[in-house]
Amino acid sequence: MKKKTFILSAIAASALLSASAAKTTDPVVMTINGKDIRQSEFEYLYQKNNLQQLAPQTLDEYIDMFVVYKLKVAEAEAAGIHLTDEFRKEYDSYCAELSKPYLSDSLVGKRLIDEAYGRMAKSRKVSHIMLPLGATFDENEANRAKLDSIRNAIVNGGADFGEMAVRFSSDRSAVRNKGSMGYIIANRYPYPFEYAAYTTPVGEISQVVEDAPYGFHIIKVEDERPNPGKVEARHILKLTRGLTPEEAEVKKAQIDSIYNVLINGGDFDAIARAESEDPGSAANGGRLGAFGPGEMVKEFEDTSFSLKEGEISKPFATAYGYHIVQTLAHHGIGTLEEELAGIQTAINRDIRATLPEKERLTELKQTFGVTVDSAALLNIKAKMANSGNTADAFAAVNGGSDVIATVGDRKILAGEIHDFIPENVRSGGNADAFTVFNQAMNNLIDETVIGKAREELAVNNAEYRNIVNEYRDGILLFEISNRNVWERSTTDTEGLNQYFENNRSKYGWNAPHYKGYVVFATSDSIANIAKDYLAANRIEKDSLMNTMHEKFGRNIKLERVVTGKGENAIVDKVAFDGERPEAPGRWVAWFGYDGRVIETPEEASDVRGQITNDYQQDLEKKWVDSLRKKYKVKINKKAIKKLSE
């Protein structure tokens, strides 16, 4: 079912208006098929409709149109369209998208921006120990507990952080750096890691941090210093990685020679292009652009930041080889306005993008009252553990009536959680069954909380309610109109023909028309062969195009036409002795087949476009007349009169 936009879309599922219906400040302006239409929804659509019209309608004109649309929605509900899976899927998807701004904390977004900008002023020297996330719920908890024990051994047992990093960290670089990451800056690392790194006091070790999908961390904060911002530099490199000591000495002699040339006035750009062995920057005169702390190896970073603008360093070594650096410019931290785009990009690419919704969800859970029965959950875990395989583990809780969690007065049963898990996951695979069950429980709790929040939003927020209900009834309106008018006008051949017969006098032409086929060919010879083939074979009309395509492939195409004299140059040539027009593309030859000239339309298909439109209007009128008779409409004239005052 496709979403359609209407100049007027009706509104309001009555369930969403149940609470506001009692408000005397929002009187009933009309009742259609037993459903009250409140002033707020009527005014919303009236104002919206007039904004979309070139010439605003009068109130009386709008009332009549509004009633017609509400009658059609009533018919759609009577047909059960609002109960179909297709409708629910589209409607629920729209509600989920529309409710996002209402179900997120806008203050969180501002806080995150201010927080990110504030952290940019400082860089922190940190070390970390990392353990991987577990493949199962139990493995996950075991790794978390193990890292907590490592932290306890360091904090309370006097163990050395670096040695513990070498022994236990899953970060392979810990073997050589003992977990040290040097100085880091904000907006560069995953948010859980950055948050711990910037909120843990200098000299202390953070609690265990879960940073999915990377792992668990403990972070030691060793120092804090002002963030130097960024430096813009260029360099010349002689590579030594993988070389023998003797070969490296040759490179050292080369870089020393280059340095002497530079300090005696040599052109850095030209020399870098000719001599540098850094393939990424040599072609650009050695330019590296701007970079900040943590983006280059330590020796390179320290040298680049220590130089004044324009100053050239002496040759120095890194793990890559020998470098000469010239610092071109120092760039400090910009204003919030200048840094905002970069901050927003960083926020959007990590979990901070979802924090406004997550923090609002946490508030809603507290508001509605969410509880999880730990004993019942452990009982589920035991049942699953006693099963032979994944499929059996899920079968053990299928249909289970144990209450696992509650959201307010809404009970969530084990069987519901089972059904919430996709069937292909339940049927097998390598996933740990309880891990999947536990995650599904949390997801179902979240979905239930959000569902209750949307229900309350629809009751208490008129703006949201009006837009959602407008969309809801728009879907219903499209589908019921398609069934009764649009689709029917194109598929009801018998009805269309009968309408033509009853109104034949309405359909005449000012000029004769050619009715038949035009056969196009890619050459005169193929056109002649096709003409002879058609003359020698009797082919039924319903199989004509397929037969010719099978016989001649892409060298032939057919068009069935009912075209008046003077409307098409090719048809004029075929049927009315017109001049030969320029060939349309590769179709250089054409001829008429099974055609004749007629003075007036013979059947509905001869005027299909016009008659289809007329038939639609006829169907629409008869349908609306039947709806007016079928459903009762009561208008509160007193309330309507107040609207016009």
C-alpha positions as CSV (number, residue, x, y, z in Angstrom):
1,M,0.0,0.0,0.0
2,K,1.6,3.3,-1.1
3,K,1.4,6.5,0.9
4,K,-0.6,9.1,-0.9
5,T,-1.0,12.8,-0.2
6,F,-4.4,14.4,-0.3
7,I,-5.5,18.0,-0.3
8,L,-7.8,16.9,2.4
9,S,-7.2,13.9,4.5
10,A,-9.6,12.9,7.2
11,I,-8.5,12.3,10.7
12,A,-8.7,10.5,14.0
13,A,-9.1,6.9,15.1
14,S,-11.6,7.3,17.9
15,A,-9.4,5.4,20.4
16,L,-6.8,8.1,20.1
17,L,-9.4,10.8,21.0
18,S,-11.0,9.0,23.9
19,A,-9.4,11.2,26.6
20,S,-9.7,14.6,24.8
21,A,-13.4,13.9,24.0
22,A,-14.4,14.8,27.5
23,K,-12.9,18.3,27.2
24,T,-15.6,20.9,27.0
25,T,-13.1,23.3,25.4
26,D,-13.0,21.1,22.3
27,P,-16.7,20.7,21.4
28,V,-18.1,18.2,18.9
29,V,-18.8,19.9,15.5
30,M,-20.3,16.9,13.8
31,T,-20.9,13.2,14.3
32,I,-20.5,10.8,11.3
33,N,-21.4,7.1,11.6
34,G,-21.5,7.5,15.4
35,K,-18.0,9.0,15.7
36,D,-17.6,12.5,17.1
37,I,-15.5,15.1,15.2
38,R,-14.0,17.6,17.5
39,Q,-13.4,21.2,16.8
40,S,-9.6,20.9,17.1
41,E,-9.3,18.3,14.3
42,F,-11.8,20.0,12.1
43,E,-10.0,23.4,12.4
44,Y,-6.6,21.8,11.8
45,L,-7.7,20.3,8.5
46,Y,-9.7,23.4,7.5
47,Q,-6.7,25.7,8.0
48,K,-4.3,23.2,6.2
49,N,-6.7,22.8,3.3
50,N,-7.0,26.6,2.8
51,L,-3.2,26.9,2.8
52,Q,-3.1,24.5,-0.1
53,Q,-5.8,26.0,-2.2
54,L,-5.2,28.8,-4.7
55,A,-8.6,30.2,-3.7
56,P,-9.6,29.4,-0.1
57,Q,-12.9,27.6,0.3
58,T,-15.8,29.0,2.3
59,L,-16.7,27.2,5.5
60,D,-19.8,25.7,3.9
61,E,-17.9,24.4,0.9
62,Y,-15.3,22.8,3.2
63,I,-17.9,21.2,5.5
64,D,-19.4,19.4,2.5
65,M,-16.0,18.2,1.3
66,F,-15.0,17.2,4.8
67,V,-18.2,15.1,5.3
68,V,-17.6,13.3,2.1
69,Y,-14.1,12.3,3.1
70,K,-15.2,11.2,6.6
71,L,-17.9,9.1,4.9
72,K,-15.2,7.4,2.8
73,V,-13.1,6.7,5.9
74,A,-16.1,5.2,7.6
75,E,-16.6,2.9,4.6
76,A,-12.9,1.9,4.7
77,E,-13.3,1.0,8.4
78,A,-16.4,-0.9,7.6
79,A,-14.4,-2.8,5.0
80,G,-11.8,-3.7,7.7
81,I,-8.9,-2.0,5.9
82,H,-7.6,-0.6,9.2
83,L,-7.3,-4.2,10.5
84,T,-5.1,-5.6,7.8
85,D,-1.4,-6.4,8.4
86,E,-0.5,-4.2,5.4
87,F,-2.2,-1.2,6.9
88,R,-0.8,-1.7,10.4
89,K,2.8,-2.1,9.0
90,E,2.6,1.2,7.1
91,Y,0.8,3.1,9.8
92,D,3.0,1.9,12.7
93,S,6.1,2.7,10.7
94,Y,4.8,6.3,10.2
95,C,4.0,6.7,13.8
96,A,7.4,5.5,14.8
97,E,9.1,8.1,12.6
98,L,6.7,10.9,13.5
99,S,7.0,10.3,17.3
100,K,10.8,10.5,17.4
101,P,11.0,14.2,18.1
102,Y,8.4,13.9,20.8
103,L,10.0,10.8,22.4
104,S,13.5,12.2,22.6
105,D,15.0,14.7,25.1
106,S,16.1,17.8,23.1
107,L,18.1,19.0,26.1
108,V,20.3,15.9,25.8
109,G,21.3,16.9,22.3
110,K,22.3,20.4,23.4
111,R,24.2,18.9,26.4
112,L,26.1,16.5,24.1
113,I,27.2,19.4,21.9
114,D,28.3,21.5,24.9
115,E,30.1,18.5,26.4
116,A,32.0,17.7,23.2
117,Y,33.1,21.3,22.7
118,G,34.1,21.6,26.4
119,R,36.3,18.5,26.1
120,M,38.1,19.9,23.0
121,A,40.0,22.3,25.2
122,K,41.9,19.5,26.9
123,S,43.8,16.4,25.8
124,R,44.3,13.5,28.2
125,K,47.1,10.9,28.4
126,V,45.5,7.5,28.9
127,S,46.3,3.8,29.0
128,H,43.8,1.0,28.8
129,I,43.3,-2.7,29.2
130,M,40.7,-4.3,27.0
131,L,38.8,-7.7,27.0
132,P,36.5,-8.8,24.2
133,L,32.7,-9.0,24.5
134,G,31.5,-12.5,25.0
135,A,29.6,-14.6,22.4
136,T,27.0,-15.5,24.9
137,F,25.4,-13.9,27.9
138,D,27.5,-15.9,30.3
139,E,30.7,-15.2,28.5
140,N,29.9,-11.5,28.4
141,E,29.4,-11.4,32.1
142,A,32.5,-13.5,32.8
143,N,34.7,-11.1,30.8
144,R,33.2,-8.1,32.6
145,A,33.9,-9.7,35.9
146,K,37.4,-10.7,34.9
147,L,38.3,-7.1,33.9
148,D,36.8,-5.9,37.2
149,S,39.1,-8.3,39.0
150,I,42.1,-7.0,37.1
151,R,41.1,-3.5,38.1
152,N,40.8,-4.5,41.7
153,A,44.3,-6.2,41.6
154,I,45.7,-2.9,40.3
155,V,43.8,-0.5,42.6
156,N,43.8,-2.5,45.8
157,G,46.5,-5.1,45.2
158,G,49.3,-3.0,43.9
159,A,49.6,-4.7,40.5
160,D,51.3,-2.7,37.8
161,F,48.9,-1.4,35.2
162,G,51.4,-1.8,32.3
163,E,52.3,-5.4,33.2
164,M,48.6,-6.4,33.6
165,A,48.0,-4.8,30.1
166,V,50.7,-7.0,28.6
167,R,49.3,-10.1,30.3
168,F,45.6,-9.7,29.8
169,S,44.7,-7.0,27.2
170,S,43.1,-8.2,24.0
171,D,44.5,-5.0,22.3
172,R,47.5,-6.5,20.5
173,S,49.5,-3.3,20.7
174,A,49.7,-3.7,24.5
175,V,52.6,-6.0,24.2
176,R,54.8,-3.1,23.0
177,N,53.1,-0.1,24.6
178,K,51.9,-1.6,27.8
179,G,48.4,-0.2,27.1
180,S,49.5,3.4,26.6
181,M,47.5,5.4,24.1
182,G,49.4,8.7,24.6
183,Y,47.4,11.9,24.6
184,I,43.9,11.6,23.1
185,I,41.5,14.4,22.2
186,A,37.7,14.5,22.2
187,N,35.4,13.4,19.3
188,R,38.0,10.8,18.1
189,Y,37.1,7.6,20.0
190,P,33.8,5.8,20.7
191,Y,31.7,7.7,23.2
192,P,31.7,5.2,26.1
193,F,35.5,5.2,26.0
194,E,35.8,8.9,25.6
195,Y,33.2,9.5,28.4
196,A,35.2,7.4,30.8
197,A,38.5,8.9,29.7
198,Y,37.3,12.5,30.4
199,T,35.3,11.9,33.6
200,T,37.8,9.7,35.4
201,P,40.0,11.9,37.6
202,V,43.7,12.2,36.7
203,G,45.7,9.5,38.4
204,E,42.7,7.1,38.8
205,I,41.4,4.1,36.9
206,S,37.8,4.0,35.5
207,Q,35.3,1.4,36.3
208,V,34.7,-1.3,33.7
209,V,33.4,0.3,30.5
210,E,31.4,-1.6,27.9
211,D,32.0,-0.3,24.4
212,A,30.1,-2.5,22.0
213,P,31.1,-3.9,19.6
214,Y,34.8,-3.4,20.6
215,G,34.9,-4.8,24.1
216,F,35.3,-4.0,27.8
217,H,37.9,-1.4,29.0
218,I,39.4,0.0,32.1
219,I,41.1,3.3,31.5
220,K,43.9,4.9,33.5
221,V,44.1,8.6,33.2
222,E,47.7,9.7,33.6
223,D,47.8,13.4,32.7
224,E,45.8,16.3,31.3
225,R,47.1,19.2,29.3
226,P,45.6,22.0,27.1
227,N,44.7,20.7,23.6
228,P,47.2,22.4,21.2
229,G,44.6,22.2,18.4
230,K,45.9,21.2,15.0
231,V,49.1,21.8,13.2
232,E,49.5,22.1,9.4
233,A,52.8,20.6,8.2
234,R,54.7,19.0,5.3
235,H,57.5,16.5,5.4
236,I,60.2,14.6,3.5
237,L,60.6,10.9,4.3
238,K,63.3,8.3,3.7
239,L,61.9,4.9,4.5
240,T,63.9,2.5,6.6
241,R,61.3,-0.1,7.6
242,G,62.5,-3.5,6.6
243,L,66.0,-2.4,5.7
244,T,69.3,-3.7,7.0
245,P,71.3,-1.4,9.4
246,E,73.7,-0.7,6.5
247,E,70.9,0.2,4.2
248,A,69.3,2.4,6.9
249,E,72.6,4.3,7.2
250,V,72.4,5.2,3.5
251,K,69.0,6.6,4.1
252,K,70.3,8.6,7.1
253,A,73.1,10.1,4.9
254,Q,70.5,11.0,2.2
255,I,68.2,12.8,4.7
256,D,71.1,14.7,6.2
257,S,72.1,15.8,2.7
258,I,68.6,17.0,2.0
259,Y,68.5,18.9,5.3
260,N,71.7,20.8,4.3
261,V,70.1,21.8,1.0
262,L,67.0,23.0,2.7
263,I,68.7,25.2,5.3
264,N,70.7,26.8,2.6
265,G,67.6,27.9,0.7
266,G,66.4,24.8,-1.1
267,D,62.8,24.6,-2.3
268,F,61.0,22.3,0.1
269,D,58.1,21.7,-2.3
270,A,60.3,20.7,-5.2
271,I,62.7,18.6,-3.1
272,A,59.7,16.7,-1.4
273,R,58.3,15.9,-4.9
274,A,61.6,14.6,-6.1
275,E,63.0,12.9,-2.9
276,S,60.3,12.0,-0.4
277,E,59.4,8.3,-0.2
278,D,56.0,8.9,1.3
279,P,53.7,8.0,-1.6
280,G,50.7,9.8,0.0
281,S,52.2,13.2,0.2
282,A,55.3,13.4,-2.1
283,A,53.2,14.4,-5.1
284,N,51.7,17.2,-3.1
285,G,55.1,18.7,-2.1
286,G,55.0,16.7,1.2
287,R,51.9,18.4,2.5
288,L,49.9,16.5,5.1
289,G,47.2,18.9,5.8
290,A,46.1,19.7,9.4
291,F,46.3,17.0,12.1
292,G,45.8,16.9,15.8
293,P,47.2,14.9,18.8
294,G,46.9,11.2,18.4
295,E,46.8,11.2,14.6
296,M,50.5,10.8,13.9
297,V,53.2,8.7,15.6
298,K,54.4,10.3,18.8
299,E,57.9,11.5,17.5
300,F,56.3,13.1,14.4
301,E,53.5,14.7,16.4
302,D,55.8,16.1,19.1
303,T,58.2,17.6,16.5
304,S,55.5,19.1,14.4
305,F,53.8,20.8,17.4
306,S,57.1,22.1,18.8
307,L,58.1,24.0,15.7
308,K,57.2,27.6,15.0
309,E,55.4,28.5,11.8
310,G,57.8,28.1,8.8
311,E,60.5,26.4,11.0
312,I,62.1,23.3,9.6
313,S,63.2,20.4,11.9
314,K,66.4,18.6,11.9
315,P,66.2,15.0,10.6
316,F,64.6,12.6,13.2
317,A,63.6,9.0,13.2
318,T,60.2,7.2,13.6
319,A,59.3,3.6,13.1
320,Y,58.8,4.4,9.4
321,G,62.1,6.1,8.7
322,Y,63.8,9.5,8.7
323,H,61.8,12.7,8.4
324,I,62.3,16.4,8.0
325,V,59.2,18.4,8.9
326,Q,58.3,22.0,8.2
327,T,55.4,23.4,10.3
328,L,53.3,25.6,8.1
329,A,50.6,26.8,10.6
330,H,49.2,26.2,14.1
331,H,45.4,26.1,14.4
332,G,43.8,26.5,17.8
333,I,40.4,25.4,18.9
334,G,37.7,27.4,17.0
335,T,34.6,28.9,18.4
336,L,31.6,26.6,19.0
337,E,30.0,27.9,15.8
338,E,33.2,27.1,13.9
339,E,33.5,23.6,15.4
340,L,29.8,22.7,15.4
341,A,29.7,20.9,12.1
342,G,32.6,18.6,13.1
343,I,31.1,18.0,16.5
344,Q,27.7,17.1,15.0
345,T,29.4,14.7,12.5
346,A,31.1,13.0,15.4
347,I,27.9,12.7,17.4
348,N,26.0,11.3,14.5
349,R,28.5,8.5,13.9
350,D,28.4,7.0,17.3
351,I,25.9,6.1,20.0
352,R,25.4,9.7,21.0
353,A,23.1,10.0,18.0
354,T,20.6,7.8,19.9
355,L,21.2,9.1,23.4
356,P,18.3,11.7,23.3
357,E,15.9,8.8,22.6
358,K,17.6,6.4,25.1
359,E,17.6,8.9,27.9
360,R,14.0,9.7,27.3
361,L,13.2,6.0,27.2
362,T,14.9,5.6,30.6
363,E,12.6,8.4,32.0
364,L,9.6,6.7,30.5
365,K,10.4,3.4,32.0
366,Q,10.5,5.1,35.4
367,T,7.3,6.8,34.7
368,F,5.4,3.7,33.6
369,G,7.1,1.4,36.1
370,V,9.2,-1.3,34.5
371,T,10.2,-4.4,36.6
372,V,11.9,-7.6,35.6
373,D,11.4,-10.8,37.7
374,S,15.0,-12.0,38.1
375,A,13.9,-15.3,39.6
376,A,11.5,-16.0,36.6
377,L,14.3,-15.0,34.2
378,L,16.8,-17.4,35.9
379,N,14.1,-20.2,35.7
380,I,13.9,-19.5,31.9
381,K,17.7,-19.8,31.7
382,A,17.6,-23.1,33.5
383,K,15.0,-24.5,31.2
384,M,17.0,-23.5,28.1
385,A,20.2,-24.9,29.5
386,N,18.6,-28.3,29.9
387,S,17.6,-28.4,26.3
388,G,19.7,-30.3,23.7
389,N,20.0,-27.6,21.0
390,T,19.0,-24.1,20.1
391,A,15.6,-25.1,18.6
392,D,14.8,-27.3,21.7
393,A,15.8,-24.4,24.0
394,F,13.3,-22.1,22.4
395,A,10.7,-24.8,22.3
396,A,11.0,-25.1,26.1
397,V,9.6,-21.6,26.6
398,N,7.1,-21.6,23.7
399,G,3.7,-20.6,25.0
400,G,5.1,-20.1,28.5
401,S,2.8,-18.2,30.9
402,D,5.4,-17.1,33.4
403,V,5.4,-13.4,34.0
404,I,8.9,-12.2,33.2
405,A,8.5,-8.5,33.3
406,T,5.8,-5.8,33.7
407,V,5.3,-2.4,32.2
408,G,2.8,-0.7,34.5
409,D,-0.2,-3.0,34.5
410,R,1.0,-4.7,31.3
411,K,2.4,-8.2,31.9
412,I,5.0,-9.6,29.6
413,L,5.0,-13.4,29.4
414,A,7.7,-15.8,28.5
415,G,5.6,-17.0,25.5
416,E,5.3,-13.4,24.2
417,I,9.1,-13.0,24.3
418,H,9.5,-16.3,22.5
419,D,7.1,-15.1,19.7
420,F,8.9,-11.7,19.5
421,I,12.1,-13.6,18.4
422,P,12.2,-14.1,14.6
423,E,11.3,-17.6,13.6
424,N,14.6,-18.2,11.7
425,V,16.5,-17.4,14.9
426,R,14.4,-19.7,17.0
427,S,14.7,-22.6,14.6
428,G,18.5,-23.0,15.0
429,G,21.8,-21.4,14.3
430,N,24.8,-20.8,16.5
431,A,23.4,-18.1,18.8
432,D,23.1,-18.8,22.5
433,A,19.4,-19.2,23.1
434,F,19.3,-17.4,26.5
435,T,21.3,-14.5,25.2
436,V,18.8,-14.1,22.4
437,F,15.9,-14.5,24.8
438,N,17.3,-11.9,27.2
439,Q,17.9,-9.4,24.4
440,A,14.4,-10.0,23.0
441,M,12.9,-9.4,26.5
442,N,14.7,-6.0,26.7
443,N,13.6,-5.1,23.2
444,L,10.0,-6.0,23.9
445,I,10.0,-4.0,27.1
446,D,11.4,-1.0,25.1
447,E,8.7,-1.4,22.4
448,T,6.0,-1.7,25.0
449,V,7.1,1.4,26.8
450,I,7.3,3.4,23.5
451,G,3.9,2.1,22.5
452,K,2.3,3.3,25.8
453,A,4.1,6.7,25.3
454,R,2.7,7.1,21.8
455,E,-0.8,6.3,23.1
456,E,-0.4,9.1,25.7
457,L,1.1,11.4,23.2
458,A,-1.9,10.9,20.9
459,V,-4.2,11.8,23.8
460,N,-2.3,14.8,25.2
461,N,-0.6,16.4,22.2
462,A,-3.0,17.8,19.7
463,E,-0.3,18.5,17.1
464,Y,0.9,14.9,17.0
465,R,-2.6,13.6,17.2
466,N,-3.8,15.6,14.2
467,I,-0.8,14.7,12.0
468,V,-1.0,11.0,12.9
469,N,-4.7,10.8,12.4
470,E,-4.5,12.7,9.1
471,Y,-2.0,10.1,7.8
472,R,-4.0,7.2,9.1
473,D,-7.2,8.3,7.4
474,G,-5.2,9.2,4.3
475,I,-4.1,5.6,3.9
476,L,-7.6,4.4,4.4
477,L,-9.0,7.0,2.0
478,F,-6.5,6.0,-0.7
479,E,-7.3,2.3,-0.5
480,I,-11.1,2.6,-0.4
481,S,-11.1,5.1,-3.2
482,N,-8.8,2.9,-5.3
483,R,-11.2,-0.1,-4.8
484,N,-14.4,1.8,-5.6
485,V,-13.3,4.3,-8.2
486,W,-9.7,4.4,-9.6
487,E,-8.9,0.7,-10.0
488,R,-12.5,-0.1,-10.9
489,S,-12.6,2.5,-13.7
490,T,-9.7,0.7,-15.4
491,T,-10.6,-2.9,-14.8
492,D,-14.4,-2.9,-15.0
493,T,-14.5,-3.4,-18.8
494,E,-18.2,-4.3,-18.8
495,G,-19.1,-1.2,-16.8
496,L,-16.9,1.0,-18.9
497,N,-18.5,-0.3,-22.2
498,Q,-22.0,0.1,-20.8
499,Y,-21.2,3.7,-19.7
500,F,-20.0,4.4,-23.3
501,E,-23.1,2.9,-24.8
502,N,-25.3,5.0,-22.5
503,N,-23.4,8.2,-23.3
504,R,-22.2,7.6,-26.9
505,S,-23.5,11.0,-28.0
506,K,-20.9,12.7,-25.7
507,Y,-18.0,11.3,-27.6
508,G,-17.4,12.6,-31.1
509,W,-14.3,13.8,-33.1
510,N,-13.6,16.9,-35.2
511,A,-11.6,14.8,-37.6
512,P,-11.4,11.2,-38.8
513,H,-9.2,8.8,-36.8
514,Y,-7.0,5.9,-37.9
515,K,-7.7,2.8,-35.8
516,G,-5.3,-0.1,-36.1
517,Y,-1.6,-0.9,-35.8
518,V,1.6,0.8,-37.0
519,V,4.4,-1.7,-37.5
520,F,7.9,-0.2,-37.3
521,A,11.1,-1.8,-38.6
522,T,14.8,-1.1,-38.6
523,S,15.1,-1.4,-42.4
524,D,13.0,-1.5,-45.5
525,S,13.8,-5.1,-46.2
526,I,12.7,-6.2,-42.7
527,A,9.5,-4.1,-43.1
528,N,8.7,-6.0,-46.4
529,I,9.4,-9.4,-44.8
530,A,7.1,-8.5,-41.8
531,K,4.4,-7.2,-44.1
532,D,4.5,-10.5,-46.2
533,Y,4.5,-12.5,-43.0
534,L,1.4,-10.8,-41.7
535,A,-0.4,-11.1,-45.0
536,A,0.3,-14.9,-45.1
537,N,-0.6,-15.7,-41.5
538,R,-3.7,-15.1,-39.5
539,I,-2.6,-14.0,-36.0
540,E,-5.1,-13.4,-33.1
541,K,-4.9,-9.8,-31.8
542,D,-4.1,-10.8,-28.2
543,S,-1.0,-12.7,-29.3
544,L,0.1,-10.4,-32.2
545,M,2.8,-8.5,-30.4
546,N,4.3,-11.6,-28.8
547,T,4.3,-13.4,-32.1
548,M,6.0,-10.6,-34.0
549,H,8.6,-10.2,-31.2
550,E,9.4,-13.9,-31.3
551,K,9.7,-13.8,-35.1
552,F,11.7,-10.6,-35.6
553,G,13.1,-9.8,-32.1
554,R,14.1,-6.2,-31.6
555,N,14.0,-5.4,-35.3
556,I,10.2,-4.9,-35.2
557,K,7.9,-3.1,-32.8
558,L,4.1,-2.6,-33.0
559,E,1.9,0.2,-31.7
560,R,-1.8,0.0,-31.5
561,V,-3.3,3.5,-32.2
562,V,-6.5,5.4,-32.4
563,T,-5.2,8.7,-33.7
564,G,-6.8,11.6,-35.5
565,K,-5.7,13.2,-38.7
566,G,-3.0,15.8,-38.0
567,E,-2.1,14.4,-34.6
568,N,0.8,12.2,-35.6
569,A,3.0,12.6,-38.7
570,I,3.6,8.9,-39.1
571,V,-0.1,8.0,-38.8
572,D,-0.8,10.8,-41.3
573,K,1.6,9.1,-43.7
574,V,0.1,5.6,-43.1
575,A,-3.6,6.5,-43.3
576,F,-4.1,10.0,-44.7
577,D,-1.5,10.3,-47.6
578,G,0.6,12.7,-45.6
579,E,4.2,13.6,-46.3
580,R,6.9,11.2,-45.1
581,P,8.3,12.5,-41.8
582,E,11.8,12.1,-40.4
583,A,12.4,8.6,-39.1
584,P,12.1,8.3,-35.3
585,G,15.5,7.0,-34.2
586,R,16.4,3.6,-35.6
587,W,12.9,2.9,-36.9
588,V,13.5,3.9,-40.5
589,A,10.5,2.0,-42.1
590,W,6.8,1.6,-41.1
591,F,3.5,0.5,-42.4
592,G,-0.1,0.2,-41.2
593,Y,-1.7,-3.2,-40.4
594,D,-5.3,-4.2,-39.7
595,G,-6.4,-0.6,-39.6
596,R,-9.1,1.6,-41.0
597,V,-10.3,5.2,-40.9
598,I,-13.4,5.8,-38.7
599,E,-15.4,9.0,-38.3
600,T,-16.7,8.4,-34.8
601,P,-15.7,6.2,-31.8
602,E,-16.9,2.7,-32.1
603,E,-16.2,1.4,-28.6
604,A,-15.0,2.6,-25.2
605,S,-11.4,1.8,-25.9
606,D,-11.4,4.3,-28.8
607,V,-11.7,7.2,-26.3
608,R,-10.1,5.4,-23.3
609,G,-8.5,8.4,-21.6
610,Q,-11.6,10.6,-21.8
611,I,-14.1,8.0,-21.0
612,T,-12.1,6.6,-18.1
613,N,-12.0,10.0,-16.5
614,D,-15.7,10.5,-17.0
615,Y,-16.5,7.0,-15.7
616,Q,-14.4,7.7,-12.6
617,Q,-16.5,10.8,-12.0
618,D,-19.7,8.9,-12.5
619,L,-18.5,6.1,-10.1
620,E,-17.4,8.7,-7.6
621,K,-20.8,10.5,-7.6
622,K,-22.8,7.3,-7.3
623,W,-20.5,6.0,-4.5
624,V,-20.8,9.3,-2.5
625,D,-24.6,9.2,-2.9
626,S,-24.7,5.7,-1.6
627,L,-22.5,6.7,1.4
628,R,-24.8,9.6,2.3
629,K,-27.6,7.1,2.5
630,K,-25.7,4.5,4.3
631,Y,-24.1,6.5,7.1
632,K,-25.8,9.0,9.4
633,V,-24.4,12.5,9.5
634,K,-25.2,15.0,12.3
635,I,-23.8,18.5,12.2
636,N,-23.7,20.7,15.3
637,K,-24.9,23.9,13.7
638,K,-24.3,25.9,16.9
639,A,-20.6,24.9,17.1
640,I,-20.1,25.4,13.3
641,K,-21.6,28.9,13.6
642,K,-19.0,29.8,16.3
643,L,-16.2,28.8,13.9
644,S,-17.4,31.3,11.3
645,E,-17.6,34.2,13.8
